[in-house]
Amino acid sequence: MSHEKPSLEKMWKFIDEMMQPNELVPDRSVLSHEQVFSIYSKLYEIDMIFQEIEKINILKKGLKLENIQ
């Protein structure tokens, strides 16, 4: 993740995409920029973890296929 903070709009877009259904999305009017960044950062970290797990599982499947052949 970049050391720069994304724009507030970009963070909210990511939060909206990650927190479906939208009833889970916090009320934008009550959160500060720092609070939004905190939520964004945690969701981003979680998303990266899931992507890494997915890559590992794909590699495991590939290794199993190679061992079978």
C-alpha positions in Angstrom: 0.0 0.0 0.0 1.2 3.5 -0.8 2.4 5.8 2.0 0.1 8.5 0.6 -3.5 8.7 1.8 -6.0 8.3 -1.1 -8.6 10.9 -1.5 -11.7 10.7 0.7 -13.8 9.9 -2.3 -11.5 7.0 -3.3 -11.5 5.6 0.2 -15.3 5.7 0.4 -15.5 4.0 -3.0 -13.3 1.2 -1.7 -15.2 0.9 1.5 -18.6 0.8 -0.3 -17.3 -2.0 -2.6 -15.9 -4.0 0.3 -18.9 -3.7 2.6 -21.8 -5.2 0.7 -24.7 -5.0 1.4 -24.6 -1.3 1.9 -26.4 -1.4 5.3 -22.9 -2.3 6.7 -21.3 1.0 5.5 -20.9 3.6 8.2 -22.7 6.9 8.0 -20.3 9.2 6.1 -21.5 12.4 7.9 -20.3 11.3 11.3 -16.8 10.1 10.5 -13.7 12.2 10.2 -11.1 11.9 7.5 -8.9 10.0 9.9 -11.6 7.6 10.9 -12.4 6.9 7.2 -8.7 6.3 6.6 -8.6 3.9 9.5 -11.5 1.9 8.2 -10.1 2.0 4.7 -6.6 0.8 5.9 -8.0 -2.2 7.7 -10.2 -3.2 4.8 -7.3 -2.8 2.4 -5.1 -5.0 4.6 -7.8 -7.7 4.8 -8.3 -7.6 1.0 -4.5 -8.0 0.5 -4.5 -11.0 2.9 -7.4 -12.7 0.9 -5.6 -12.0 -2.4 -2.4 -13.7 -1.0 -4.4 -16.7 0.2 -6.0 -17.0 -3.2 -2.6 -16.9 -4.9 -1.3 -19.6 -2.5 -4.3 -21.8 -3.2 -3.7 -21.4 -6.9 -0.1 -22.4 -6.5 -1.0 -25.4 -4.4 -3.4 -26.6 -7.0 -0.7 -26.2 -9.7 1.8 -28.2 -7.6 -0.7 -31.0 -7.1 -1.4 -31.2 -10.8 2.4 -31.3 -11.5 2.8 -34.1 -9.0 0.0 -36.1 -10.5 1.6 -35.9 -14.0 
